[in-house]
Amino acid sequence: MIKRRHMETFFTFHSIRKRRRLVSVFVNLPLYQLSELSDGDWQLKRLSLFFQFPEMADRDRDREWDFYLRTLSTSTRESDPASDPSLLHSVKKLHELCKAEKNEDLVARVYPQINKLFQRSVASLSQSRAPNGLLLLAILQFYLDFGEVVLHDADPSLRTFFRSCLSREFADPTVAEATLNFLNLNKKKLLTSFLTLLPQFFPLLLKLIAWHGKKLEKSFLKVFPGLVSPGSFLPLFPSLVDLPILVVALEKVERSSGSLIGSGIASIQKSTAPEMLLALMDEAYTGSTIGDGGGDSESEDSSTIDAADPLFLELLKDENDGLAERHWTSPGMAAAIQAVINTPQSDRLKQILDMTPRLLDYYFAIGLRDVNNSLICALIPLLMSRNATMFPDKKFSYEVRKRLLEFMLATFQRSPDFIALLKKPITDRLGEAYDSSAKMELALQLCWAIGEYGGGGGSHKDAARELFESLELLLYENLSSSRLSLRQESTVGSDGENFRKSSQSRLLCFVVTAIAKLATYHRELMPRARVALGKVARSRISDARVWKRARDYLGLMSETAICLSVLGPSRPSDGDVQDPGIVNWDKGGTKMTAHVPFYILGEQEGPPFHDFSFSDILPRR
């Protein structure tokens, strides 16, 4: 048998004479040796025939076309195209030949057969036992590459694939990997010609990555920016935070209904729709609660979590239909969370707990870079509401909350007027500082942002006044009583009491600083700030850091220029106001600077303990 090295040798020779010499080897070969060539040496056979009889090469090419086209046409008698692997091979070979020949007539010959195959495959999805995803992806690739030649709009075909095929086969690892490879290969075309496709089906793609985990993470991260659009930016955030809950829901459906590959979730949702409608009508007219719809409801795994729980119905959807409420207080949710806490975490759940913070990093980076201010401003209240409501895993909660707060502060730094626009949700969160450590940490960061950015800026005086009043109320409540309870973290005994006192002192320090900085920015609030800080300084509560800080700020307020320099706005509104913490010593030769509060800078009380001259620090001319 002729070895493949003969063909490789041919491509290493570049002179016509050497090529002719090599061709003579093939010409002198007996025909029985040519017929014994393996499939891998088919190109070698075509090469030999080409140099003997050029017209035979064309005939051989036509023979290939006819063979693969006949394969597609004869398959019309088959009921399940996915069960015939030769169809996938024929589609790929015809696609390769069309790309190699670059002949529109040949593409036009192939298109009708491939299009019929696509329609038959979609029609047989509900009865098919084999996965159709690979075959449909190969046909979709043909549509994307040659759609302009045959005037085929690929958008309906792509949506049909997601809605009818991938929704059934996302749990198949081969189909999942091939889908992400297809999306990455055609990412540029999808983002330019099919802008709404990926944002519409992001819940389905999230199910794909939630089920398969880290082995598809790199491919999914490349696709992820395409999921973000003006219509998907807001609903995408709670879906990302709830990825661990999605894994819990998928695993429960698998335990109660069998494998997710095939008609798993789609059939469950379809079969429960009438029962859900009747149950909702019964609840509306009789006041009764939605109960089990199945006869085997005594089984824990076959409970109403699959059918009646609104949270899981929302999680298991395939398409983005806007921002929906997440029913974290539903009974099914509480039962599912309790079950997860009491049992060891699955490998799939562990992987998604580790991946979710990284996905949020991508999401927030895209938001800061590409999303308009209106959507960012609308997202911040969602961040506030989800800060204390997420999957109960300590490491996961810490990593997610850290990213939420960092993004929120980054948006306030970029657009300080958001603080004034969002004064109502900010005020509400300040009032919730007593409930848990997560809510208190959010309140602390909001206090810092209010003071740092002047309650939204100089043009938002009314909003600044309302925020100042909220800070005053928070301050007086903590001075008059020990309302801060932190029920979830406090324990009976001295440790719990020490934790409560430490948290209350930390909160008071943030509030005192925010009041002083806000009054420095808005001078009309200065008298009220002096009264509030005076009460704190005279209170002499157990933690000396609180009343000492209030006294120091009162001392600063007696020196307007220095107070503005130390506590003033981080971004000056005009050229005359300088950044906080910066003293322009160059003007010391013409402007007298007195009463420098060294007791603040060095935590010293009383006058300086040494002689000091401004000539020591002023530049000499």
Secondary structure by P-SEA (a helix, b strand, c coil): cccaaaaaaaaacccaaaaaaaaaaaaaccaaaaaaccccaaaaaaaaaaaacaaaaaaaaaaaaaaaaaaaaaacccccccccaaaaaaaaaaaaaaaaaccaaaaaaaaaaaaaaaaaaaaacccccccaaaaaaaaaaaaaaccccccccaaaaaaaaaacccccccccaaaaaaaaaaaaaaaaaaacccccccccaaaaaaaaaaaacccaaaaaaaacccccccccaaaaaaaaaaaaaaaaaaaaaaaccccccccaaaaaaaaaaaaaaaaaaaaaaccccccccccccccccccccccccaaaaaaaccccccccccccccaaaaaaaaaaaaccccaaaaaaaaaaaaaaaaaaaaaaccccaaaaaaaaaaaaaacccccccaaaaaaaaaaaaaaaaaaaaacccccccaaaaaaaaaaaccccaaaaaaaaaaaaaaaaacccccccaaaaaaaaaaaaaaaaaaaacccccccccccccaaaaaaaaaaaaaaaaaaaaaaaaaaaacccaaaaaaaaaaaaaacccccaaaaaaaaaaaaaaacaaaaaaacccccccccccccccccccccccccccccccccccccccccccbbbbcccccccc
